């Protein structure tokens, strides 16, 4: 399990400001650091659901955090959340595309058909249970593992809409900015995702 205290913070990538701006920039840095600290675990979980690999998930989360700090730290704080998830989703898609290209290439190499990327084994399939003295926690973990498996089976845009709305709590407008699409598209993708999940999970949703 990755250590979240190793994640980068905004202050690592900012240049030293002029004296007149130092106080204001320090306040902005603290605010951005607080924002990143609040979202890092949920962002990691979302990336892990899509990528099925904790190391790859950590890489794309770190990269998204650095890009946000470098390129958008001066934006109003209200815009950080959709911007961050737009960067994160783009990073996830880029990595998935690289995996696809790598698999197509590796299939032509000798001895490459033994799952060279070890992608057949899903790390979430081996989540430890909560122990016999924690049945409620165990049931919750099992339910989450089942939900994550179903989320992976959804089309990419449906999965993004569902996770951004439910895991991160973005509203329709923020989700549209994060996904780079219209609000109407968000509503459509989200509705289809909920319908598909309800068919598998029942009316608990």
Secondary structure, DSSP 8 states (H G I E B T S, - for coil): ---GGGS--GGGT-----HHHHHHHHHHHHHHHHHHHHHHHHHHHHHHHHHS-HHHHHHHHHHHHHHHHHHHTTS-GGGHHHHHHHHHHHHHHHHHHHHHHHHHHHTTSTT-TTTTT--SS-GGGG-----TT-HHHHHHHHHHHHHHHHHHHS-HHHHHHHHHHHTS---HHHHHHHHTS-HHHHHHHHHHHHHHHHHHH-TT-
